[in-house]
Amino acid sequence: MVAILQAKVMIFNKEQVVDYGGTTEKYSPEAIKIDGTYYVCGLYEFRACRGESGLR
């Protein structure tokens, strides 16, 4: 779980970008807090960003 905190992530819903995300602040099995917004884990997919620009 420690590796998840401070990770840069993007948020997807059915392969569509919901938010370009940001830094993970809190995590539980039910929800994840990213840049001040909570997302329910069962409703969204979270993908780690890579590289300085965020994606590759």
VOMIVEX-560536 format. One line per 10 residues: number of its first residue (from 1); their letters; for each residue x negated, y negated, z of N, C-alpha, C. Coordinates in steps of 0.001 Angstrom, whole numbers, plus 500000, padded with zeros to 6 digits. Atoms other than C-alpha are relative to their C-alpha. Example, Ala and Ser with C-alpha at 12.3 -4.5 7.8 and 13.67 -1.06 7.14 Angstrom:
BEGIN
1> AS> 499110:501190:500000:487700:504500:507800:499100:498800:500000 | 500820:501190:499940:486330:501060:507140:500770:498910:500730;
//
This chain:
BEGIN
1> MVAILQAKVM> 499186:501188:500000:500000:500000:500000:499139:498742:500000 | 500864:501176:499948:497122:497588:500656:499597:499557:498604 | 500395:500347:501358:496096:497737:496988:501107:499255:499264 | 498875:500674:500642:499569:496520:496011:500042:498521:500376 | 499956:501391:499554:499342:493333:498073:498953:499184:499268 | 500835:500949:500735:497821:490388:496209:499770:500401:498544 | 500122:499605:501400:498103:492278:492893:500861:499086:499136 | 499228:500782:500964:499262:490269:489880:500867:500975:499207 | 499091:499086:500686:502349:491906:488352:500995:499241:499131 | 498894:500487:500812:505007:491377:485681:501212:500850:500356;
11> IFNKEQVVDY> 498781:499310:499639:508643:492334:486275:500810:500274:498736 | 499242:499570:501173:510636:494301:483676:501331:500600:500425 | 498709:499349:499847:514240:495448:483352:500336:500575:498638 | 499714:499319:501274:514856:498022:480609:499110:499496:498870 | 501017:500401:500977:511661:497082:478747:500021:498518:499639 | 500001:501439:500229:512517:493364:478782:499332:499308:501175 | 500658:500758:498936:510403:490895:480717:501054:499165:500723 | 499101:500792:499169:512458:489468:483573:499254:498771:500501 | 500819:501087:499473:509632:487368:484964:498540:500371:499753 | 501419:499739:500179:505961:487003:484236:499309:500172:501332;
21> GGTTEKYSPE> 500466:499621:498678:505600:487503:487944:498984:499082:500611 | 500999:500730:499250:502743:486472:490068:499376:500932:501009 | 500711:499237:498978:501084:487631:493242:500979:500694:500936 | 499192:499223:499072:502627:490377:495354:499714:499544:501425 | 500147:500485:498631:503256:489098:498884:500386:501036:501050 | 499518:498973:499075:505209:491902:500614:500529:501172:499197 | 499516:498803:500671:506192:495448:499777:500646:500924:501013 | 499380:498924:499237:508580:498037:501163:500567:500974:498964 | 499416:499069:500976:510158:501118:499558:501272:499446:499329 | 498756:500554:500532:513326:499051:498996:499810:498765:499131;
31> AIKIDGTYYV> 500148:501271:500713:511999:495705:497745:498550:499545:499991 | 501330:500579:500094:508931:493772:496699:500157:498479:499869 | 499953:501461:500043:508304:490039:497225:498840:499513:499145 | 500992:500517:500934:506498:488304:494377:500213:498501:499873 | 499941:501471:500056:505776:484573:494575:501305:499447:500574 | 498845:500523:499289:508625:484000:497027:501344:500589:499631 | 498743:499391:500426:511280:486081:495243:499972:501493:500288 | 499883:498565:499733:512473:489526:496361:500650:500697:498814 | 499460:499165:501063:513120:492232:493740:500260:501387:500570 | 499654:498664:499537:514911:495511:494502:499255:501014:499141;
41> CGLYEFRACR> 500871:499055:500731:512566:498364:493556:500758:500886:499021 | 499247:499116:500878:515273:500566:492013:500556:499320:498760 | 499420:500726:501126:516424:497839:489616:498970:499490:499003 | 501050:500578:500833:513095:496690:488186:498791:500905:499900 | 501282:499319:500162:509798:498033:486921:498920:498937:500156 | 501085:500940:499730:506573:496379:488042:498737:500522:499341 | 501217:499598:500707:503460:496465:485889:498865:499051:500375 | 501168:500792:499630:500037:495314:486982:499451:499285:498781 | 500629:500791:501062:498453:492572:484894:498507:500280:500005 | 501449:499792:500115:494913:492965:483610:499371:498802:499330;
51> GESGLR> 500748:501074:500647:492252:490493:482592:500382:498640:500522 | 499786:501366:499525:492098:486768:483187:501305:499409:499486 | 498772:500562:500555:495049:485969:480902:501239:500718:500509 | 498870:499282:499442:497245:488510:482693:500328:501273:499265 | 499649:498813:500766:497779:491014:479876:498945:500328:498971 | 500831:499521:501106:495883:493088:477380:500696:501088:499287;
//
